[in-house]
Amino acid sequence: MSDLWLSIEDALVLVGNKPLFEDLTFHIHAGRKIALVGRNGAGKTTLMNLITGVREIDDGKFWKLAGIKIGYMEQHVVPKPNETVADFVFARLPADMPDWERDYKIGNVLNPLDLKETDILSDLSGGMLRRAVLARALIEEPDILLLDEPTNHLDIEIIEWLEDFLKSYQGSILCVSHDRTFLANITDRVFWLDRGRLRVCPHGFGRFAEWSQEQLDQEGRELHNRSRKVELEMEWANRGVKARVKRNVRRVDLAHEERDTLEQD
């Protein structure tokens, strides 16, 4: 298996003193292309903030390989006065970057996104500003790249270019997107945030629907079997038992506990 770059294990994450995640565990290996999916409010943004370090876990273990660089698409950018596209996208790169490397990045990223390096950032439309944010993330070439809805405001041709770019990307990618075809084309794993848990699908998003349904069907069968077992125990408890026999008292208590747990599940 490829090298492990980042790991979170048995983590507790609180939001307003209430657990958003308990026993959260996941690993990001070199070169992985991961789709991050889950209902609204499931914690996708929080998980991405844990990876970037913007948010810390409240308990558990966080580990990142020394020297690993993490990059992401900012969601809120306020352009500086007279800041050009080139000023913005190269802002976090070395000032002494060779001209050939700068020209290569412009030709490899800015031009395909239809961005002009001399355009003033504050004059761009919302859609073009999003492209500039995407360009900065791609040009920085971090080891772990976090993308949030990268295909918004992109036409089909540019989306296809982005797919090819990301499929050949040497680093790891974690992507949130409503574009199901895009996710199916670029990913080889899925992190599924489901009811406070993170489940890992060992396939790309193209097989996620089938895999997730299998998980839910299995869960349904297990709940059915547990339900039958609890039903039999409650029938026994309700028939009346010798209350003074300790093992009977404990069995009745366990039956009620299992019934309550089953109802919650």
Kinemage of the C-alpha trace (Angstrom):
@kinemage 1
@onewidth
@group {chain A} dominant
@subgroup {mainchain}
@vectorlist {calphas} color= white
{ca met a 1} P 0.000 0.000 0.000
{ca ser a 2} L 1.124 3.570 -0.609
{ca asp a 3} L 2.678 5.655 2.154
{ca leu a 4} L 0.488 6.990 4.941
{ca trp a 5} L 0.453 10.791 4.920
{ca leu a 6} L -2.219 11.724 7.456
{ca ser a 7} L -4.185 9.852 10.096
{ca ile a 8} L -6.928 10.592 12.623
{ca glu a 9} L -7.817 7.824 15.075
{ca asp a 10} L -10.507 7.432 17.749
{ca ala a 11} L -11.210 11.163 17.628
{ca leu a 12} L -13.906 13.052 19.494
{ca val a 13} L -15.163 16.223 17.801
{ca leu a 14} L -17.546 18.457 19.698
{ca val a 15} L -19.834 21.130 18.293
{ca gly a 16} L -21.542 23.229 20.944
{ca asn a 17} L -20.474 20.723 23.626
{ca lys a 18} L -22.294 17.947 21.742
{ca pro a 19} L -20.450 15.178 19.874
{ca leu a 20} L -20.466 15.575 16.110
{ca phe a 21} L -18.080 12.619 15.799
{ca glu a 22} L -17.105 9.944 18.282
{ca asp a 23} L -14.380 7.386 17.543
{ca leu a 24} L -13.675 9.120 14.216
{ca thr a 25} L -10.955 7.233 12.344
{ca phe a 26} L -9.615 7.671 8.814
{ca his a 27} L -6.336 7.609 6.914
{ca ile a 28} L -5.098 9.421 3.816
{ca his a 29} L -2.430 7.606 1.812
{ca ala a 30} L -0.195 8.932 -0.926
{ca gly a 31} L -1.924 9.323 -4.256
{ca arg a 32} L -5.447 8.526 -3.055
{ca lys a 33} L -8.342 10.258 -4.815
{ca ile a 34} L -11.178 10.415 -2.276
{ca ala a 35} L -14.786 11.604 -2.564
{ca leu a 36} L -16.204 13.003 0.681
{ca val a 37} L -19.975 12.536 0.817
{ca gly a 38} L -22.743 12.952 3.373
{ca arg a 39} L -25.980 14.782 4.001
{ca asn a 40} L -25.970 18.508 4.754
{ca gly a 41} L -24.867 18.943 8.343
{ca ala a 42} L -23.072 15.589 8.433
{ca gly a 43} L -19.749 17.323 9.094
{ca lys a 44} L -17.990 17.519 5.715
{ca thr a 45} L -16.660 21.047 6.313
{ca thr a 46} L -15.614 20.160 9.856
{ca leu a 47} L -13.691 17.125 8.617
{ca met a 48} L -11.869 19.212 6.026
{ca asn a 49} L -11.018 21.756 8.721
{ca leu a 50} L -9.581 18.938 10.845
{ca ile a 51} L -7.298 17.958 7.977
{ca thr a 52} L -6.062 21.513 7.358
{ca gly a 53} L -5.590 22.148 11.076
{ca val a 54} L -8.122 24.984 11.211
{ca arg a 55} L -10.060 22.827 13.705
{ca glu a 56} L -8.499 20.554 16.312
{ca ile a 57} L -9.919 17.289 17.581
{ca asp a 58} L -11.186 17.351 21.169
{ca asp a 59} L -9.759 13.937 21.955
{ca gly a 60} L -7.983 11.153 20.099
{ca lys a 61} L -4.917 11.036 17.864
{ca phe a 62} L -3.954 13.302 14.956
{ca trp a 63} L -0.834 12.478 12.953
{ca lys a 64} L 0.663 13.985 9.801
{ca leu a 65} L 3.872 12.935 8.105
{ca ala a 66} L 6.571 15.578 8.499
{ca gly a 67} L 6.854 17.858 5.493
{ca ile a 68} L 3.453 17.038 4.014
{ca lys a 69} L 1.826 20.154 2.576
{ca ile a 70} L -1.957 20.562 2.632
{ca gly a 71} L -3.791 22.918 0.290
{ca tyr a 72} L -7.423 23.833 -0.235
{ca met a 73} L -9.845 26.038 -2.106
{ca glu a 74} L -10.805 29.022 0.019
{ca gln a 75} L -14.513 29.698 0.195
{ca his a 76} L -14.304 33.426 0.970
{ca val a 77} L -11.732 35.581 -0.803
{ca val a 78} L -11.510 39.362 -0.463
{ca pro a 79} L -9.380 40.769 -3.326
{ca lys a 80} L -6.754 43.344 -2.439
{ca pro a 81} L -6.737 46.685 -4.281
{ca asn a 82} L -5.304 46.294 -7.785
{ca glu a 83} L -4.403 42.653 -7.121
{ca thr a 84} L -3.985 40.760 -10.386
{ca val a 85} L -4.844 37.139 -11.057
{ca ala a 86} L -1.121 36.367 -11.183
{ca asp a 87} L -0.509 38.155 -7.868
{ca phe a 88} L -3.237 36.051 -6.273
{ca val a 89} L -2.458 32.602 -7.645
{ca phe a 90} L 1.307 32.882 -7.020
{ca ala a 91} L 1.039 34.637 -3.637
{ca arg a 92} L 2.064 31.634 -1.545
{ca leu a 93} L 4.828 30.399 -3.836
{ca pro a 94} L 8.509 31.413 -3.667
{ca ala a 95} L 9.167 34.864 -5.108
{ca asp a 96} L 12.339 33.575 -6.770
{ca met a 97} L 10.507 30.934 -8.806
{ca pro a 98} L 12.276 30.518 -12.173
{ca asp a 99} L 10.541 32.155 -15.117
{ca trp a 100} L 10.256 28.826 -16.943
{ca glu a 101} L 8.401 27.257 -14.008
{ca arg a 102} L 6.079 30.239 -13.702
{ca asp a 103} L 5.346 30.146 -17.440
{ca tyr a 104} L 4.713 26.394 -17.239
{ca lys a 105} L 2.164 26.826 -14.449
{ca ile a 106} L 0.427 29.615 -16.339
{ca gly a 107} L 0.179 27.474 -19.462
{ca asn a 108} L -0.794 24.349 -17.526
{ca val a 109} L -3.464 25.885 -15.278
{ca leu a 110} L -4.374 29.521 -15.939
{ca asn a 111} L -4.820 29.211 -19.681
{ca pro a 112} L -7.080 26.098 -19.549
{ca leu a 113} L -9.249 27.910 -16.980
{ca asp a 114} L -9.514 30.924 -19.332
{ca leu a 115} L -7.853 33.175 -16.753
{ca lys a 116} L -5.593 36.065 -17.779
{ca glu a 117} L -2.723 36.771 -15.420
{ca thr a 118} L -3.029 40.554 -15.812
{ca asp a 119} L -6.766 40.753 -15.028
{ca ile a 120} L -7.663 42.597 -11.821
{ca leu a 121} L -9.110 40.164 -9.299
{ca ser a 122} L -11.763 42.583 -8.001
{ca asp a 123} L -13.096 43.026 -11.550
{ca leu a 124} L -13.816 39.328 -12.019
{ca ser a 125} L -17.314 37.878 -11.870
{ca gly a 126} L -18.151 35.488 -9.056
{ca gly a 127} L -17.656 32.514 -11.348
{ca met a 128} L -14.274 33.710 -12.621
{ca leu a 129} L -13.162 34.473 -9.065
{ca arg a 130} L -13.953 30.851 -8.170
{ca arg a 131} L -11.771 29.774 -11.085
{ca ala a 132} L -8.932 31.896 -9.724
{ca val a 133} L -9.314 30.241 -6.320
{ca leu a 134} L -9.213 26.828 -7.981
{ca ala a 135} L -6.177 27.855 -10.025
{ca arg a 136} L -4.283 28.905 -6.895
{ca ala a 137} L -4.966 25.549 -5.232
{ca leu a 138} L -3.817 23.616 -8.324
{ca ile a 139} L -0.747 25.775 -8.950
{ca glu a 140} L 0.508 25.312 -5.378
{ca glu a 141} L 0.537 21.515 -5.928
{ca pro a 142} L 0.118 20.474 -2.265
{ca asp a 143} L 0.610 16.856 -1.231
{ca ile a 144} L -3.001 16.695 0.004
{ca leu a 145} L -5.420 18.861 -1.989
{ca leu a 146} L -8.896 19.599 -0.601
{ca leu a 147} L -11.494 20.654 -3.151
{ca asp a 148} L -14.976 21.978 -2.351
{ca glu a 149} L -17.337 22.041 -5.347
{ca pro a 150} L -14.509 22.645 -7.848
{ca thr a 151} L -16.755 22.273 -10.928
{ca asn a 152} L -19.095 25.147 -10.005
{ca his a 153} L -19.135 27.764 -12.795
{ca leu a 154} L -17.148 25.536 -15.158
{ca asp a 155} L -18.338 24.510 -18.616
{ca ile a 156} L -18.126 20.931 -19.879
{ca glu a 157} L -14.809 21.351 -21.682
{ca ile a 158} L -13.072 22.779 -18.629
{ca ile a 159} L -14.577 20.104 -16.364
{ca glu a 160} L -13.137 17.444 -18.682
{ca trp a 161} L -9.754 19.191 -18.549
{ca leu a 162} L -9.959 19.292 -14.730
{ca glu a 163} L -10.778 15.577 -14.608
{ca asp a 164} L -7.678 14.765 -16.652
{ca phe a 165} L -5.564 17.107 -14.520
{ca leu a 166} L -6.692 15.512 -11.252
{ca lys a 167} L -6.430 11.921 -12.494
{ca ser a 168} L -2.744 12.523 -13.245
{ca tyr a 169} L -2.172 14.572 -10.068
{ca gln a 170} L 0.720 13.112 -8.064
{ca gly a 171} L -0.675 14.054 -4.643
{ca ser a 172} L -3.783 12.958 -2.764
{ca ile a 173} L -7.171 14.583 -3.262
{ca leu a 174} L -10.222 14.880 -1.033
{ca cys a 175} L -13.186 16.291 -2.952
{ca val a 176} L -16.704 17.411 -2.089
{ca ser a 177} L -18.944 17.841 -5.115
{ca his a 178} L -22.568 17.527 -6.205
{ca asp a 179} L -21.313 16.577 -9.681
{ca arg a 180} L -21.714 12.805 -9.491
{ca thr a 181} L -20.160 12.135 -12.893
{ca phe a 182} L -17.108 14.195 -11.980
{ca leu a 183} L -16.641 12.281 -8.717
{ca ala a 184} L -17.078 8.942 -10.482
{ca asn a 185} L -14.398 9.892 -12.999
{ca ile a 186} L -11.679 11.037 -10.578
{ca thr a 187} L -11.975 8.995 -7.353
{ca asp a 188} L -10.823 5.591 -6.114
{ca arg a 189} L -12.224 5.800 -2.563
{ca val a 190} L -15.239 7.310 -0.798
{ca phe a 191} L -15.410 8.677 2.743
{ca trp a 192} L -19.095 8.462 3.706
{ca leu a 193} L -20.238 10.515 6.709
{ca asp a 194} L -23.318 8.672 7.930
{ca arg a 195} L -25.045 9.321 11.269
{ca gly a 196} L -21.930 10.423 13.100
{ca arg a 197} L -19.691 7.726 11.612
{ca leu a 198} L -17.201 7.699 8.773
{ca arg a 199} L -17.427 4.636 6.553
{ca val a 200} L -14.809 3.964 3.891
{ca cys a 201} L -15.951 2.610 0.543
{ca pro a 202} L -13.008 0.734 -1.037
{ca his a 203} L -14.136 1.777 -4.531
{ca gly a 204} L -14.485 5.041 -6.389
{ca phe a 205} L -17.727 7.018 -6.388
{ca gly a 206} L -18.949 5.174 -9.472
{ca arg a 207} L -19.645 2.103 -7.306
{ca phe a 208} L -20.692 3.960 -4.177
{ca ala a 209} L -24.472 3.683 -4.666
{ca glu a 210} L -24.279 -0.104 -4.990
{ca trp a 211} L -21.838 -0.469 -2.088
{ca ser a 212} L -23.750 1.830 0.278
{ca gln a 213} L -27.020 0.009 -0.413
{ca glu a 214} L -25.300 -3.264 0.462
{ca gln a 215} L -24.164 -1.725 3.769
{ca leu a 216} L -27.684 -0.526 4.580
{ca asp a 217} L -29.232 -3.878 3.630
{ca gln a 218} L -26.788 -5.679 5.909
{ca glu a 219} L -27.572 -3.241 8.706
{ca gly a 220} L -31.284 -3.880 8.161
{ca arg a 221} L -30.799 -7.647 8.420
{ca glu a 222} L -28.823 -7.250 11.629
{ca leu a 223} L -31.498 -5.014 13.132
{ca his a 224} L -34.178 -7.538 12.160
{ca asn a 225} L -32.285 -10.360 13.858
{ca arg a 226} L -31.714 -8.268 16.945
{ca ser a 227} L -35.369 -7.281 16.989
{ca arg a 228} L -36.474 -10.923 17.028
{ca lys a 229} L -34.047 -11.722 19.833
{ca val a 230} L -35.214 -8.748 21.918
{ca glu a 231} L -38.855 -9.677 21.261
{ca leu a 232} L -38.273 -13.167 22.686
{ca glu a 233} L -36.475 -11.788 25.725
{ca met a 234} L -39.256 -9.284 26.421
{ca glu a 235} L -41.864 -12.049 26.139
{ca trp a 236} L -39.931 -13.998 28.751
{ca ala a 237} L -39.541 -10.937 31.010
{ca asn a 238} L -43.232 -10.058 30.790
{ca arg a 239} L -44.386 -13.546 31.765
{ca gly a 240} L -43.286 -12.848 35.300
{ca val a 241} L -40.124 -14.239 36.882
{ca lys a 242} L -38.896 -14.912 40.349
{ca ala a 243} L -37.737 -11.431 41.265
{ca arg a 244} L -35.511 -12.621 44.068
{ca val a 245} L -33.339 -14.762 41.810
{ca lys a 246} L -30.361 -12.545 40.907
{ca arg a 247} L -29.735 -14.036 37.471
{ca asn a 248} L -33.397 -13.494 36.528
{ca val a 249} L -33.301 -9.887 37.733
{ca arg a 250} L -30.160 -9.248 35.684
{ca arg a 251} L -31.673 -10.903 32.604
{ca val a 252} L -34.776 -8.682 32.860
{ca asp a 253} L -32.575 -5.583 33.156
{ca leu a 254} L -30.545 -6.648 30.116
{ca ala a 255} L -33.702 -7.273 28.102
{ca his a 256} L -34.899 -3.724 28.768
{ca glu a 257} L -31.462 -2.283 27.984
{ca glu a 258} L -31.278 -4.179 24.688
{ca arg a 259} L -34.800 -3.038 23.780
{ca asp a 260} L -33.895 0.617 24.439
{ca thr a 261} L -30.644 0.330 22.436
{ca leu a 262} L -32.477 -1.341 19.558
{ca glu a 263} L -35.056 1.463 19.460
{ca gln a 264} L -32.288 4.062 19.268
{ca asp a 265} L -30.484 2.176 16.503
